[in-house]
Each structure stands twice: as C-alpha cells, then as structure tokens.
Amino acid sequence: MFSECSDNTYGSKCFNTCACVKEHTLSHTQSCDTINGTCKCTGNWTGNTCQIDVDECQEDVCKDQNAVCVNTDGSFACYCKKGCKRRC
C-alpha cells in the first residue's frame, strides 16, 4: 500500500527521493509521481529528470515571418530580423 508522499519522495512508505531537477518540474515540493518516481516536467523541459531543454523554436512560436526565434533555457524569445522596420 502506498501513502500520499510529499517533500519530493515516492514509493512504499515514501522512502525514495525524487531525482528530478526541481526547478524544471510542475511542483518544487513534489516533483515526481508519488508511486513510481516519474518526474513531472513543465512543458519547457523533458528527459528522465527534466534536465533537457525543449527547443520551442522547432515549432512556429513567433508567428511572424519577420521574426526569428532564439531558444533559451526553459523558454524562447522572438526578435525582429535585421532590417525589419515594423513591429514583429
């Protein structure tokens, strides 16, 4: 029987510690599944421990042909292409 774990623990009697990168998970206080320890990553991170940055620029996130996407850790930014005079 499993109890409801907290403080980034999981498993029977909550003896196991979550191995997730807490800053990249949905909750800093319970970053993994309380039964099997699977990390609960935000949409910006992936990997077994939420250690891999998702490159949002692979999708059409800027929505403007005069903008260029720059991937950043855990996010992205859209910038106007050089020479563009209007708002992107």
KOLMI-240400 format. One record per atom (N, C-alpha, C): residue number from 1; x, y, z; residue in one letter; atom name. Coordinates in Angstrom, 3 decimals. Layout:
N
DRENNU/NUM/X/Y/Z/A/CA .
...
! end
This chain:
88
DRENNU/1/0.841/-1.182/0.000/M/N .
DRENNU/1/0.000/0.000/0.000/M/CA .
DRENNU/1/0.890/1.251/0.000/M/C .
DRENNU/2/0.464/2.234/-0.802/F/N .
DRENNU/2/1.220/3.474/-0.907/F/CA .
DRENNU/2/0.488/4.576/-0.160/F/C .
DRENNU/3/1.230/5.368/0.555/S/N .
DRENNU/3/0.634/6.540/1.193/S/CA .
DRENNU/3/0.899/7.744/0.305/S/C .
DRENNU/4/0.237/8.839/0.580/E/N .
DRENNU/4/0.441/10.054/-0.197/E/CA .
DRENNU/4/1.748/10.694/0.250/E/C .
DRENNU/5/2.725/10.668/-0.620/C/N .
DRENNU/5/4.050/11.209/-0.297/C/CA .
DRENNU/5/4.084/12.719/-0.490/C/C .
DRENNU/6/5.064/13.340/0.108/S/N .
DRENNU/6/5.314/14.772/-0.063/S/CA .
DRENNU/6/6.811/15.003/0.106/S/C .
DRENNU/7/7.217/16.236/0.043/D/N .
DRENNU/7/8.632/16.608/0.210/D/CA .
DRENNU/7/9.547/15.869/-0.765/D/C .
DRENNU/8/9.089/15.741/-2.029/N/N .
DRENNU/8/9.880/15.114/-3.099/N/CA .
DRENNU/8/10.295/13.686/-2.775/N/C .
DRENNU/9/9.337/12.915/-2.296/T/N .
DRENNU/9/9.565/11.498/-2.024/T/CA .
DRENNU/9/8.526/10.669/-2.763/T/C .
DRENNU/10/8.793/9.369/-2.897/Y/N .
DRENNU/10/7.843/8.469/-3.559/Y/CA .
DRENNU/10/8.069/7.042/-3.094/Y/C .
DRENNU/11/7.143/6.177/-3.486/G/N .
DRENNU/11/7.268/4.757/-3.211/G/CA .
DRENNU/11/6.623/4.329/-1.904/G/C .
DRENNU/12/6.777/3.060/-1.604/S/N .
DRENNU/12/6.222/2.499/-0.385/S/CA .
DRENNU/12/6.816/3.206/0.829/S/C .
DRENNU/13/5.972/3.741/1.649/K/N .
DRENNU/13/6.360/4.479/2.859/K/CA .
DRENNU/13/7.178/5.735/2.559/K/C .
DRENNU/14/7.192/6.142/1.281/C/N .
DRENNU/14/7.830/7.401/0.858/C/CA .
DRENNU/14/9.321/7.456/1.209/C/C .
DRENNU/15/10.006/6.323/1.118/F/N .
DRENNU/15/11.422/6.265/1.466/F/CA .
DRENNU/15/12.345/6.708/0.328/F/C .
DRENNU/16/11.842/6.775/-0.900/N/N .
DRENNU/16/12.670/7.139/-2.055/N/CA .
DRENNU/16/12.580/8.638/-2.322/N/C .
DRENNU/17/13.683/9.217/-2.744/T/N .
DRENNU/17/13.739/10.643/-3.053/T/CA .
DRENNU/17/13.667/10.854/-4.564/T/C .
DRENNU/18/12.844/11.801/-4.986/C/N .
DRENNU/18/12.724/12.141/-6.409/C/CA .
DRENNU/18/14.075/12.622/-6.938/C/C .
DRENNU/19/14.428/12.189/-8.150/A/N .
DRENNU/19/15.707/12.566/-8.757/A/CA .
DRENNU/19/15.548/13.700/-9.769/A/C .
DRENNU/20/14.433/14.375/-9.748/C/N .
DRENNU/20/14.121/15.408/-10.741/C/CA .
DRENNU/20/14.868/16.714/-10.462/C/C .
DRENNU/21/15.082/17.491/-11.532/V/N .
DRENNU/21/15.568/18.860/-11.382/V/CA .
DRENNU/21/14.341/19.665/-10.949/V/C .
DRENNU/22/14.229/19.957/-9.673/K/N .
DRENNU/22/13.008/20.547/-9.107/K/CA .
DRENNU/22/12.574/21.828/-9.803/K/C .
DRENNU/23/13.530/22.656/-10.202/E/N .
DRENNU/23/13.208/23.937/-10.837/E/CA .
DRENNU/23/12.532/23.754/-12.193/E/C .
DRENNU/24/12.600/22.548/-12.762/H/N .
DRENNU/24/12.036/22.287/-14.084/H/CA .
DRENNU/24/10.764/21.439/-14.004/H/C .
DRENNU/25/10.193/21.301/-12.802/T/N .
DRENNU/25/9.012/20.469/-12.619/T/CA .
DRENNU/25/7.782/21.312/-12.274/T/C .
DRENNU/26/6.628/20.671/-12.319/L/N .
DRENNU/26/5.368/21.362/-12.062/L/CA .
DRENNU/26/5.227/21.815/-10.614/L/C .
DRENNU/27/5.887/21.125/-9.703/S/N .
DRENNU/27/5.825/21.479/-8.286/S/CA .
DRENNU/27/7.208/21.289/-7.670/S/C .
DRENNU/28/7.701/22.298/-7.011/H/N .
DRENNU/28/9.020/22.194/-6.377/H/CA .
DRENNU/28/8.963/21.357/-5.106/H/C .
DRENNU/29/7.757/21.172/-4.539/T/N .
DRENNU/29/7.639/20.408/-3.307/T/CA .
DRENNU/29/7.314/18.936/-3.550/T/C .
DRENNU/30/6.770/18.600/-4.733/Q/N .
DRENNU/30/6.534/17.202/-5.094/Q/CA .
DRENNU/30/6.761/17.071/-6.599/Q/C .
DRENNU/31/8.023/16.887/-6.980/S/N .
DRENNU/31/8.430/16.948/-8.379/S/CA .
DRENNU/31/8.206/15.654/-9.153/S/C .
DRENNU/32/7.859/14.562/-8.452/C/N .
DRENNU/32/7.682/13.291/-9.151/C/CA .
DRENNU/32/6.402/12.592/-8.726/C/C .
DRENNU/33/6.032/11.583/-9.504/D/N .
DRENNU/33/4.882/10.737/-9.195/D/CA .
DRENNU/33/5.128/10.045/-7.856/D/C .
DRENNU/34/4.143/10.038/-6.996/T/N .
DRENNU/34/4.327/9.501/-5.646/T/CA .
DRENNU/34/4.429/7.980/-5.601/T/C .
DRENNU/35/4.055/7.303/-6.691/I/N .
DRENNU/35/4.128/5.840/-6.713/I/CA .
DRENNU/35/5.408/5.347/-7.380/I/C .
DRENNU/36/5.679/5.839/-8.614/N/N .
DRENNU/36/6.817/5.286/-9.357/N/CA .
DRENNU/36/8.005/6.230/-9.515/N/C .
DRENNU/37/7.899/7.470/-9.064/G/N .
DRENNU/37/9.021/8.395/-9.117/G/CA .
DRENNU/37/9.246/9.088/-10.443/G/C .
DRENNU/38/8.331/8.903/-11.406/T/N .
DRENNU/38/8.459/9.564/-12.706/T/CA .
DRENNU/38/8.360/11.071/-12.523/T/C .
DRENNU/39/9.332/11.801/-13.068/C/N .
DRENNU/39/9.355/13.254/-12.931/C/CA .
DRENNU/39/8.206/13.890/-13.697/C/C .
DRENNU/40/7.650/14.955/-13.128/K/N .
DRENNU/40/6.555/15.707/-13.730/K/CA .
DRENNU/40/7.118/17.030/-14.246/K/C .
DRENNU/41/7.647/16.998/-15.469/C/N .
DRENNU/41/8.305/18.163/-16.067/C/CA .
DRENNU/41/7.292/19.209/-16.522/C/C .
DRENNU/42/7.709/20.469/-16.510/T/N .
DRENNU/42/6.913/21.510/-17.152/T/CA .
DRENNU/42/7.006/21.287/-18.654/T/C .
DRENNU/43/6.216/22.002/-19.419/G/N .
DRENNU/43/6.229/21.860/-20.870/G/CA .
DRENNU/43/7.518/22.317/-21.528/G/C .
DRENNU/44/8.362/23.026/-20.793/N/N .
DRENNU/44/9.611/23.556/-21.339/N/CA .
DRENNU/44/10.798/22.632/-21.127/N/C .
DRENNU/45/10.599/21.529/-20.400/W/N .
DRENNU/45/11.680/20.608/-20.070/W/CA .
DRENNU/45/11.239/19.172/-20.300/W/C .
DRENNU/46/12.186/18.284/-20.593/T/N .
DRENNU/46/11.906/16.875/-20.820/T/CA .
DRENNU/46/13.080/16.048/-20.297/T/C .
DRENNU/47/13.016/14.748/-20.479/G/N .
DRENNU/47/14.076/13.861/-20.009/G/CA .
DRENNU/47/13.676/13.181/-18.714/G/C .
DRENNU/48/14.405/12.139/-18.353/N/N .
DRENNU/48/14.078/11.370/-17.149/N/CA .
DRENNU/48/14.045/12.206/-15.878/N/C .
DRENNU/49/14.906/13.220/-15.803/T/N .
DRENNU/49/14.942/14.072/-14.611/T/CA .
DRENNU/49/14.581/15.525/-14.935/T/C .
DRENNU/50/13.956/15.759/-16.090/C/N .
DRENNU/50/13.588/17.112/-16.553/C/CA .
DRENNU/50/14.836/17.959/-16.799/C/C .
DRENNU/51/15.891/17.329/-17.280/Q/N .
DRENNU/51/17.165/18.008/-17.473/Q/CA .
DRENNU/51/17.378/18.522/-18.895/Q/C .
DRENNU/52/16.511/18.151/-19.839/I/N .
DRENNU/52/16.692/18.526/-21.247/I/CA .
DRENNU/52/15.745/19.655/-21.610/I/C .
DRENNU/53/16.297/20.748/-22.097/D/N .
DRENNU/53/15.510/21.896/-22.528/D/CA .
DRENNU/53/14.766/21.554/-23.819/D/C .
DRENNU/54/13.474/21.867/-23.873/V/N .
DRENNU/54/12.694/21.700/-25.093/V/CA .
DRENNU/54/12.982/22.899/-25.981/V/C .
DRENNU/55/13.314/22.650/-27.239/D/N .
DRENNU/55/13.568/23.744/-28.185/D/CA .
DRENNU/55/12.239/24.168/-28.798/D/C .
DRENNU/56/11.614/25.172/-28.193/E/N .
DRENNU/56/10.325/25.658/-28.670/E/CA .
DRENNU/56/10.416/26.247/-30.070/E/C .
DRENNU/57/11.611/26.629/-30.490/C/N .
DRENNU/57/11.796/27.237/-31.807/C/CA .
DRENNU/57/11.609/26.232/-32.945/C/C .
DRENNU/58/11.536/24.939/-32.626/Q/N .
DRENNU/58/11.260/23.929/-33.652/Q/CA .
DRENNU/58/9.821/24.052/-34.146/Q/C .
DRENNU/59/8.973/24.676/-33.355/E/N .
DRENNU/59/7.588/24.967/-33.734/E/CA .
DRENNU/59/7.527/26.416/-34.210/E/C .
DRENNU/60/6.416/26.805/-34.801/D/N .
DRENNU/60/6.240/28.176/-35.296/D/CA .
DRENNU/60/5.722/29.064/-34.160/D/C .
DRENNU/61/6.556/29.305/-33.150/V/N .
DRENNU/61/6.108/30.017/-31.966/V/CA .
DRENNU/61/6.080/31.531/-32.129/V/C .
DRENNU/62/6.878/32.083/-33.033/C/N .
DRENNU/62/6.921/33.540/-33.189/C/CA .
DRENNU/62/5.779/34.070/-34.046/C/C .
DRENNU/63/5.221/33.246/-34.904/K/N .
DRENNU/63/4.034/33.589/-35.703/K/CA .
DRENNU/63/4.207/34.814/-36.592/K/C .
DRENNU/64/5.427/35.138/-36.967/D/N .
DRENNU/64/5.657/36.278/-37.850/D/CA .
DRENNU/64/6.853/35.971/-38.738/D/C .
DRENNU/65/6.701/36.160/-40.036/Q/N .
DRENNU/65/7.792/35.842/-40.965/Q/CA .
DRENNU/65/8.986/36.772/-40.803/Q/C .
DRENNU/66/8.798/37.927/-40.151/N/N .
DRENNU/66/9.896/38.866/-39.935/N/CA .
DRENNU/66/10.548/38.701/-38.563/N/C .
DRENNU/67/10.198/37.627/-37.874/A/N .
DRENNU/67/10.769/37.377/-36.554/A/CA .
DRENNU/67/11.644/36.135/-36.598/A/C .
DRENNU/68/12.634/36.118/-35.738/V/N .
DRENNU/68/13.495/34.954/-35.588/V/CA .
DRENNU/68/13.380/34.477/-34.139/V/C .
DRENNU/69/13.304/33.180/-33.974/C/N .
DRENNU/69/13.169/32.596/-32.640/C/CA .
DRENNU/69/14.544/32.225/-32.107/C/C .
DRENNU/70/14.770/32.524/-30.841/V/N .
DRENNU/70/16.002/32.148/-30.161/V/CA .
DRENNU/70/15.613/31.300/-28.949/V/C .
DRENNU/71/16.087/30.059/-28.924/N/N .
DRENNU/71/15.800/29.178/-27.801/N/CA .
DRENNU/71/16.657/29.584/-26.608/N/C .
DRENNU/72/16.045/29.585/-25.427/T/N .
DRENNU/72/16.760/29.865/-24.188/T/CA .
DRENNU/72/16.469/28.730/-23.213/T/C .
DRENNU/73/17.194/28.635/-22.125/D/N .
DRENNU/73/16.941/27.588/-21.142/D/CA .
DRENNU/73/15.539/27.726/-20.570/D/C .
DRENNU/74/14.675/26.778/-20.897/G/N .
DRENNU/74/13.331/26.757/-20.362/G/CA .
DRENNU/74/12.357/27.705/-21.007/G/C .
DRENNU/75/12.744/28.335/-22.103/S/N .
DRENNU/75/11.856/29.287/-22.746/S/CA .
DRENNU/75/12.346/29.585/-24.165/S/C .
DRENNU/76/11.911/30.717/-24.702/F/N .
DRENNU/76/12.349/31.186/-26.015/F/CA .
DRENNU/76/12.073/32.683/-26.087/F/C .
DRENNU/77/12.650/33.330/-27.099/A/N .
DRENNU/77/12.393/34.748/-27.340/A/CA .
DRENNU/77/12.281/34.970/-28.836/A/C .
DRENNU/78/11.419/35.905/-29.226/C/N .
DRENNU/78/11.261/36.267/-30.631/C/CA .
DRENNU/78/11.845/37.659/-30.844/C/C .
DRENNU/79/12.657/37.778/-31.867/Y/N .
DRENNU/79/13.280/39.063/-32.199/Y/CA .
DRENNU/79/13.021/39.381/-33.659/Y/C .
DRENNU/80/12.929/40.681/-33.970/C/N .
DRENNU/80/12.768/41.095/-35.356/C/CA .
DRENNU/80/14.063/40.827/-36.117/C/C .
DRENNU/81/13.900/40.364/-37.340/K/N .
DRENNU/81/15.069/40.151/-38.195/K/CA .
DRENNU/81/15.728/41.490/-38.491/K/C .
DRENNU/82/17.026/41.442/-38.722/K/N .
DRENNU/82/17.787/42.652/-39.010/K/CA .
DRENNU/82/17.176/43.361/-40.214/K/C .
DRENNU/83/16.991/44.660/-40.081/G/N .
DRENNU/83/16.439/45.460/-41.162/G/CA .
DRENNU/83/14.916/45.600/-41.114/G/C .
DRENNU/84/14.286/44.870/-40.279/C/N .
DRENNU/84/12.821/44.939/-40.166/C/CA .
DRENNU/84/12.462/46.244/-39.460/C/C .
DRENNU/85/11.631/47.065/-40.088/K/N .
DRENNU/85/11.289/48.385/-39.548/K/CA .
DRENNU/85/9.986/48.377/-38.764/K/C .
DRENNU/86/9.132/47.388/-39.000/R/N .
DRENNU/86/7.848/47.359/-38.311/R/CA .
DRENNU/86/7.911/46.419/-37.119/R/C .
DRENNU/87/6.874/46.463/-36.315/R/N .
DRENNU/87/6.793/45.543/-35.176/R/CA .
DRENNU/87/6.618/44.125/-35.651/R/C .
DRENNU/88/7.344/43.199/-35.064/C/N .
DRENNU/88/7.201/41.785/-35.424/C/CA .
DRENNU/88/6.208/41.131/-34.506/C/C .
! end
